[in-house]
Amino acid sequence: MKKLQTWVLIICLAIISACSSSENQAIALLEKAIQAHGSQVRWDELRGFEFVKKTMLYEEDGSEESMLVQHIQFKLQPYFEANLNWEKDSIEHRVSFDGLKTRYYMGSNEILNEGFLASKKREIDAAFYVMDKPFALLQGAKNLSYEGLVTLPDGREMESIQVIDGDPNDPKTDVWWYYFHPQTHQLVAYKVKTADHYSLVYNLEMDRSLGVAFPMKRESFRVDSLGNILYLRASYEFTNYQKLD
C-alpha cells in the first residue's frame, strides 16, 4: 500500500510539473509576441482607439449574405467605454457602453428592452475581444497551455497556445487557440470553439500606425473539430485607425 501511495504521489507531481512547464512555455511565447506587436508599454499607453470595420458575410455556397460598415470607438482609460455606429436600411444604429450602462438607438428611438441591451453588450465585448490580442492574454485568470508546432490548413507551421478564458469545466466556455509565427512571433491566426461551431481566422495584413499591431484584413472560415476548412464565413477590413485622447 505504501508503494502504491508513493507511485500515485510521483504521478501527480509529474502531471503538475508538466502542466506548469506547458503554462510557462505559453507565457514565454506570449511575452515575445507582445513585444513583436508593439510592446506592453505601448499598449498600456494607449488611452483608446477608433477605426472603421467592414464585415462581409458569406453563405456556404460562397454567395454574399450581408455587408456591414461600422465606425467603432474603444476607450481604454480611465475605464472601458465603447461606441459602435452604423447604417442599415437608411436607418442609423448606435450602441454605446459608458462603463456602467449599455444604450441603443435606432434612429431617434432608444431601445429599452433589457434582454436586447444585454445581447448588444455581448456584441461589444465580442468586438473588443478580438482586438486586444495578444496583449490581454497574460491578464486575468486564464488557463494557458503551449501545444508546440501545429500545421495550419494552408500548410504553414505555427507555434500554438490554447487559451480557456473562463470555467474549463463549463461546456459553454469558449476555447481559443492562437497561432504565432515561430520566428517573428506575429499572431498569424486563431481558432475558437464556441457552443455550436469552430472558426479559424487568419490575420492577412496588420496596421502599425498607432504603434501597436492591429488587424487590417482578416478572413474567417468555418472549420470542423479537426480544423479542416468547410467554407469562408466572413472577411473583414479595418481602416482609418486613430488614437483617442
Legacy VTK file of the C-alpha trace (Angstrom):
# vtk DataFile Version 3.0
C-alpha trace
ASCII
DATASET POLYDATA
POINTS 245 float
0.000 0.000 0.000
2.827 2.364 0.865
4.467 1.721 -2.547
1.154 2.414 -4.297
0.749 5.724 -2.453
4.316 6.668 -3.398
3.693 5.948 -7.082
0.435 7.914 -7.026
2.285 10.869 -5.488
5.049 10.628 -8.110
2.498 10.542 -10.944
0.613 13.528 -9.513
3.809 15.530 -9.163
4.776 14.653 -12.737
1.398 15.847 -14.035
1.648 19.092 -12.058
5.192 19.647 -13.327
4.127 19.030 -16.950
1.184 21.424 -16.640
3.398 24.072 -15.060
6.004 23.661 -17.809
3.340 23.983 -20.525
1.957 27.154 -18.952
5.438 28.634 -18.559
6.204 27.944 -22.233
2.940 29.632 -23.199
3.781 32.676 -21.075
7.296 32.898 -22.567
5.877 32.809 -26.118
3.227 35.414 -25.298
5.846 37.750 -23.877
7.744 37.525 -27.182
4.529 38.010 -29.150
3.534 41.087 -27.151
6.923 42.632 -27.835
6.592 41.774 -31.536
3.207 43.519 -31.665
4.497 46.787 -30.254
5.205 46.026 -26.560
3.078 46.049 -23.441
4.281 49.568 -22.636
2.849 50.999 -25.848
-0.411 49.131 -25.368
-0.746 50.399 -21.810
-0.088 53.967 -23.001
-2.946 53.739 -25.497
-5.920 55.537 -23.973
-8.280 54.489 -26.732
-8.640 53.988 -30.460
-11.206 54.160 -33.232
-11.487 52.628 -36.680
-13.863 51.661 -39.463
-14.726 47.994 -39.806
-16.240 46.446 -42.923
-17.740 42.972 -42.463
-18.738 40.723 -45.342
-20.660 37.540 -44.503
-20.944 34.646 -46.945
-23.255 31.674 -47.357
-21.892 28.144 -47.613
-22.123 28.291 -51.413
-19.907 31.401 -51.491
-22.664 33.899 -52.214
-22.790 37.133 -50.241
-25.138 37.079 -47.245
-24.691 40.629 -45.962
-22.334 43.594 -45.710
-21.941 45.973 -42.779
-19.727 49.028 -42.262
-19.306 50.213 -38.665
-17.483 53.131 -37.060
-16.119 51.749 -33.783
-14.548 53.505 -30.785
-12.995 51.813 -27.762
-11.812 53.909 -24.835
-9.445 52.036 -22.507
-8.639 54.597 -19.820
-9.614 55.518 -17.169
-12.211 52.762 -17.721
-13.604 50.833 -20.646
-16.127 52.598 -22.906
-17.374 51.729 -26.379
-19.370 53.240 -29.234
-20.480 51.438 -32.393
-22.326 53.291 -35.166
-23.648 52.000 -38.491
-26.413 52.498 -41.013
-28.804 49.796 -42.182
-31.775 50.261 -44.499
-31.196 54.048 -44.318
-31.590 53.998 -40.516
-28.738 54.952 -38.181
-27.944 52.499 -35.383
-25.910 53.467 -32.327
-24.896 51.273 -29.422
-22.759 52.539 -26.553
-21.365 51.430 -23.220
-20.265 54.110 -20.749
-18.637 51.812 -18.210
-21.899 51.060 -16.438
-24.811 51.097 -18.850
-25.493 49.955 -22.395
-27.708 52.151 -24.597
-29.060 51.533 -28.082
-30.669 53.939 -30.534
-32.356 53.068 -33.791
-32.719 56.416 -35.495
-34.064 58.727 -32.790
-35.725 55.892 -30.868
-33.989 54.471 -27.807
-34.458 50.731 -27.274
-35.009 49.958 -23.590
-35.568 46.195 -23.601
-33.096 44.786 -21.068
-32.657 41.447 -22.830
-31.891 43.206 -26.117
-29.423 45.562 -24.420
-27.680 42.609 -22.759
-27.221 40.990 -26.187
-25.756 44.241 -27.535
-23.307 44.408 -24.623
-22.164 40.902 -25.536
-21.644 42.108 -29.110
-19.490 44.979 -27.820
-17.432 42.577 -25.713
-17.008 40.198 -28.653
-15.933 43.038 -30.960
-13.266 44.153 -28.491
-12.163 40.634 -27.515
-10.585 40.049 -30.929
-8.828 43.446 -30.973
-6.634 43.370 -27.867
-4.716 40.178 -28.553
-2.023 39.186 -27.748
-1.783 41.947 -25.100
-4.684 40.709 -22.974
-3.665 37.054 -22.948
-1.467 37.482 -19.878
-4.175 39.347 -17.962
-6.804 37.769 -15.738
-7.277 34.158 -14.706
-6.798 32.294 -17.985
-5.852 28.664 -18.495
-2.811 28.708 -20.811
-1.091 25.728 -22.384
1.639 25.502 -25.008
0.904 22.995 -27.780
4.108 23.198 -29.811
4.216 23.396 -33.599
0.894 22.971 -35.414
0.308 22.811 -39.171
-2.425 25.154 -40.351
-4.724 24.249 -43.269
-2.590 26.412 -45.593
0.445 24.219 -44.793
2.362 26.660 -42.586
3.751 25.518 -39.241
2.996 27.820 -36.301
3.533 27.726 -32.560
0.212 27.128 -30.833
-1.185 28.181 -27.478
-4.553 27.039 -26.127
-6.425 29.585 -24.012
-9.526 28.930 -21.934
-10.893 32.226 -20.644
-13.491 31.038 -18.145
-14.518 27.850 -16.363
-12.787 24.963 -18.188
-15.409 22.557 -16.836
-18.296 24.529 -18.318
-19.164 23.194 -21.810
-20.385 26.695 -22.738
-16.942 28.205 -22.190
-15.203 29.118 -25.442
-11.826 27.536 -26.164
-9.280 29.517 -28.188
-6.102 28.517 -29.998
-3.642 31.222 -31.036
-1.050 30.553 -33.747
2.207 32.508 -33.769
4.968 32.589 -36.376
7.911 30.651 -34.877
10.492 33.272 -35.940
8.694 36.626 -35.836
6.150 35.690 -33.109
3.426 37.516 -35.048
-0.155 36.374 -34.431
-0.890 34.697 -37.761
-4.256 33.112 -36.959
-6.564 31.946 -34.216
-9.208 29.250 -33.861
-12.171 29.304 -31.499
-14.584 26.598 -30.383
-17.956 28.057 -29.427
-21.077 26.235 -28.299
-22.118 25.215 -31.814
-19.181 25.595 -34.215
-15.466 26.118 -34.822
-13.979 29.131 -36.609
-10.460 29.704 -37.949
-9.449 33.336 -38.526
-6.364 34.450 -40.469
-4.669 37.824 -39.992
-3.816 38.709 -43.590
-2.448 42.242 -43.048
-1.644 44.336 -39.988
-1.719 48.084 -39.278
1.003 49.589 -37.053
0.141 53.261 -37.447
-0.702 53.639 -33.727
2.483 51.970 -32.500
0.904 48.560 -31.902
-0.202 45.914 -34.386
-3.907 45.930 -35.200
-5.649 43.855 -37.871
-6.077 45.399 -41.309
-7.541 42.404 -43.145
-8.910 39.141 -41.780
-10.689 36.092 -43.174
-12.823 33.791 -41.044
-13.510 30.199 -42.042
-15.917 27.674 -40.575
-13.907 24.544 -39.779
-14.653 21.131 -38.329
-13.326 19.828 -34.999
-10.100 18.702 -36.727
-9.518 22.158 -38.224
-10.430 21.225 -41.798
-11.869 24.204 -43.683
-15.555 23.929 -44.562
-16.183 27.341 -46.163
-15.346 31.040 -45.980
-17.766 32.591 -43.498
-16.583 36.227 -43.319
-13.986 38.743 -44.440
-13.075 41.893 -42.523
-11.355 45.156 -43.405
-10.170 47.578 -40.708
-9.260 51.116 -41.809
-8.786 54.688 -40.522
-7.198 53.803 -37.180
-6.875 56.833 -34.898
-5.955 57.354 -31.260
-8.470 58.672 -28.726
-7.318 61.113 -26.035
LINES 1 246
245 0 1 2 3 4 5 6 7 8 9 10 11 12 13 14 15 16 17 18 19 20 21 22 23 24 25 26 27 28 29 30 31 32 33 34 35 36 37 38 39 40 41 42 43 44 45 46 47 48 49 50 51 52 53 54 55 56 57 58 59 60 61 62 63 64 65 66 67 68 69 70 71 72 73 74 75 76 77 78 79 80 81 82 83 84 85 86 87 88 89 90 91 92 93 94 95 96 97 98 99 100 101 102 103 104 105 106 107 108 109 110 111 112 113 114 115 116 117 118 119 120 121 122 123 124 125 126 127 128 129 130 131 132 133 134 135 136 137 138 139 140 141 142 143 144 145 146 147 148 149 150 151 152 153 154 155 156 157 158 159 160 161 162 163 164 165 166 167 168 169 170 171 172 173 174 175 176 177 178 179 180 181 182 183 184 185 186 187 188 189 190 191 192 193 194 195 196 197 198 199 200 201 202 203 204 205 206 207 208 209 210 211 212 213 214 215 216 217 218 219 220 221 222 223 224 225 226 227 228 229 230 231 232 233 234 235 236 237 238 239 240 241 242 243 244
